[in-house]
């Protein structure tokens, strides 16, 4: 109720002013804190020399980001550039064989970086899941898929399988975990789709072409087999009007994001400060709240850059890959919170939607979320912090449904019905603001540390109550209203376009 209800322009203007001022205020405090902490002993390992001509050091606490743009940068550029050139040549000469050519190039790249032993190991997993799929039992395919995934996440099997890697390539361990995990998910998708559509006669060759498509192989995203096969099977693929321009724009945005993050890390040490709890505890409440928020925004940007680069290559190959995750700033419900849309689509299709149905009943929803987060825990690698993260997010997802059911309860439903649509939108935005910070806290546990999350919660909810608590909630409420306004505008535009379509 109220999503299509407009608020007065003056009210929205006030919200924009408050949000802009609060972000600027928190950013100033974070900038000052970063400047004062640059030479602390505890920061020496993660704040390294950067732009010396400006006297700025750089936050290098995220080994993954540093790895991508130092030791892994040349490998990525070389491998993906080779794929693009190879794909263009294949499309010009023999477009009907493009899926085979992509698979051959992917196999050669895997052998070149990881060795033939690793290739044989993955082919073994592919063959085992293909054989089980011939039985036509989805539960058996899913069980074997989860067992295969566990073999890459738990000792001693993971140690034994890592022995199949040959060579001394520095990034082999990283690529081993990425390629192995995504291979299992792809093989499981293939097996389940083969069980669901026995009349389509998917072959082992289809599975190998699907699995060894290089842009998706090591780091995803996951495309379910049915979507990949349908798109890759087009003999003469055609691009929609303006598609090349959109691909160039996506590539440009990815480059701009990389540059912006590099600049940001020279002025804001958002990843290093939380590691020094003594220093972080001395920060103003506004800076601490901004620090927690910026940690999640950065993780979204990192995922958007990775998938943006890969998706650009995939779209050049006439594929429609999963989109990057939704920005954390635009999230105020747990149902839309995910940092990998491909894995989210995989889980929804084969587990969450299959068990939960329409997600309107409490018990089936509880079963669906528990099963989904159990598999997610296995995917991330079982450990105490992952257990806690899974429990918190599973609870948040179910709590939303419980609150929704409670809001539909007679007395509360009548109270909301007595309100104007504008007031209903304001009330719901208030609950959305509280939900937004629950999302931040629950995910900060895994993205940073439990100790830092406890510090933020204590400062914002206990020692900072009521001034800081209410101020943060009000600023967040303003942001939620602006997000809702954008959603309302987009919904109206889509409705207008639907009406203009010829019948």
Long-range contacts (C-beta under 8 A, 24 or more apart in sequence): 1-416, 1-421, 1-424, 1-425, 1-428, 2-421, 2-422, 2-424, 2-425, 2-428, 3-425, 3-484, 3-487, 3-488, 3-491, 4-488, 4-491, 4-492, 5-421, 5-422, 5-424, 5-425, 5-488, 6-485, 6-488, 7-422, 7-425, 7-426, 7-481, 7-485, 11-481, 12-481, 12-482, 12-485, 14-478, 15-478, 15-479, 15-481, 15-482, 16-478, 16-482, 18-474, 18-475, 18-478, 19-475, 19-478, 19-479, 19-482, 22-286, 22-475, 22-478, 23-290, 25-286, 26-286, 26-287, 26-289, 26-290, 26-293, 27-268, 27-290, 29-283, 29-284, 29-286, 29-287, 29-290, 30-268, 30-270, 30-287, 30-290, 30-291, 30-294, 31-267, 31-268, 33-269, 33-273, 33-279, 33-283, 33-287, 34-267, 34-268, 34-269, 34-273, 37-269, 37-272, 37-273, 37-276, 37-279, 38-269, 40-276, 40-279, 42-275, 42-276, 42-279, 43-269, 43-272, 43-276, 46-269, 46-271, 46-272, 46-275, 47-269, 47-272, 50-265, 50-266, 51-266, 54-266, 56-266, 56-267, 57-266, 58-262, 58-265, 58-266, 59-265, 59-266, 59-268, 59-269, 59-270, 59-271, 59-272, 60-265, 61-269, 61-271, 61-272, 61-275, 62-271, 62-298, 62-302, 64-302, 65-261, 65-302, 67-171, 67-174, 68-306, 69-258, 71-170, 71-171, 72-171, 72-174, 75-113, 75-171, 76-309, 79-109, 79-214, 80-214, 80-215, 80-309, 80-313, 82-109, 83-109, 83-214, 83-215, 83-313, 84-313, 84-316, 87-316, 87-317, 95-235, 95-236, 95-237, 96-235, 98-232, 98-317, 99-209, 99-232, 99-233, 100-209, 102-209, 102-212, 102-213, 102-214, 102-232, 102-317, 103-208, 103-209, 103-212, 103-213, 105-214, 106-212, 106-213, 106-214, 106-217, 107-212, 109-214, 109-217, 110-179, 110-212, 110-214, 110-217, 113-167, 113-169, 113-171, 113-172, 113-175, 114-165, 114-166, 114-167, 114-169, 114-172, 114-175, 114-176, 114-179, 115-164, 115-165, 115-166, 115-167, 116-166, 117-164, 117-165, 117-166, 118-164, 118-165, 118-166, 118-176, 118-179, 120-164, 121-161, 121-164, 122-179, 122-180, 122-183, 122-211, 123-208, 125-183, 125-184, 125-187, 126-183, 126-187, 126-204, 126-207, 126-208, 126-211, 127-204, 129-187, 129-188, 129-190, 129-191, 129-207, 130-187, 130-190, 130-191, 130-204, 130-207, 132-191, 133-190, 133-191, 133-192, 133-194, 133-195, 134-194, 136-194, 136-195, 136-198, 137-195, 138-192, 138-195, 138-196, 141-188, 141-191, 141-192, 141-195, 142-188, 142-192, 142-350, 144-188, 144-191, 145-184, 145-185, 145-187, 145-188, 145-191, 146-188, 146-375, 146-378, 148-184, 148-187, 148-188, 149-181, 149-184, 149-185, 149-188, 149-378, 149-379, 150-378, 152-177, 152-180, 152-181, 152-184, 153-181, 153-378, 153-379, 153-381, 153-382, 154-382, 175-218, 178-218, 178-219, 178-220, 179-217, 179-218, 181-379, 182-216, 182-217, 182-218, 182-219, 182-220, 182-222, 183-211, 183-217, 185-222, 185-343, 185-346, 185-379, 186-210, 186-211, 186-222, 186-225, 187-211, 188-350, 189-222, 189-224, 189-225, 189-346, 189-350, 190-225, 192-350, 193-224, 193-225, 193-226, 197-226, 202-229, 215-310, 215-313, 215-314, 215-317, 216-310, 216-314, 216-321, 219-306, 219-310, 220-307, 220-310, 220-340, 220-342, 220-343, 221-307, 221-310, 221-311, 221-321, 221-322, 221-340, 221-341, 221-342, 221-343, 222-322, 222-340, 222-342, 222-343, 222-345, 222-346, 223-319, 223-321, 223-322, 223-342, 224-345, 224-346, 224-349, 227-320, 228-319, 231-318, 231-319, 231-320, 232-319, 234-318, 237-318, 239-318, 243-315, 246-315, 247-312, 247-315, 247-316, 250-308, 250-311, 250-312, 250-315, 251-308, 251-309, 251-312, 253-308, 254-304, 254-305, 254-308, 254-309, 254-312, 257-301, 257-304, 257-305, 257-308, 258-305, 261-298, 261-301, 261-302, 261-305, 264-298, 268-294, 270-294, 270-295, 270-298, 271-295, 271-298, 274-448, 274-449, 274-452, 275-449, 277-451, 277-452, 277-455, 280-452, 280-455, 281-455, 281-459, 285-459, 285-460, 285-464, 285-468, 285-472, 288-455, 288-456, 288-459, 288-460, 289-456, 289-460, 289-468, 289-472, 291-456, 292-440, 292-441, 292-444, 292-456, 293-328, 293-440, 295-444, 295-447, 295-448, 296-328, 296-440, 296-443, 296-444, 296-447, 297-327, 297-328, 297-329, 299-328, 299-339, 299-447, 300-325, 300-327, 300-328, 300-339, 303-339, 303-340, 307-340, 307-341, 307-342, 328-439, 328-440, 329-479, 329-483, 330-483, 330-486, 331-436, 331-439, 332-432, 332-433, 332-435, 332-436, 332-439, 332-480, 332-483, 333-400, 333-432, 333-435, 334-393, 334-396, 334-397, 334-399, 334-400, 334-435, 334-438, 334-439, 335-397, 335-400, 337-393, 337-439, 337-443, 343-376, 343-379, 347-372, 347-375, 347-376, 351-375, 359-401, 360-401, 362-398, 362-401, 362-402, 362-405, 365-397, 365-398, 365-401, 366-398, 369-394, 369-397, 369-398, 370-394, 380-446, 385-445, 385-446, 385-450, 386-446, 388-445, 388-450, 389-442, 389-443, 389-445, 389-446, 392-441, 392-442, 392-445, 393-442, 393-443, 396-435, 396-438, 396-439, 396-442, 400-435, 403-431, 425-481, 425-484, 426-481, 429-477, 429-480, 429-481, 429-484, 430-473, 430-477, 432-477, 432-480, 432-484, 433-473, 433-474, 433-476, 433-477, 433-479, 433-480, 434-473, 436-476, 436-479, 436-480, 437-472, 437-473, 437-476
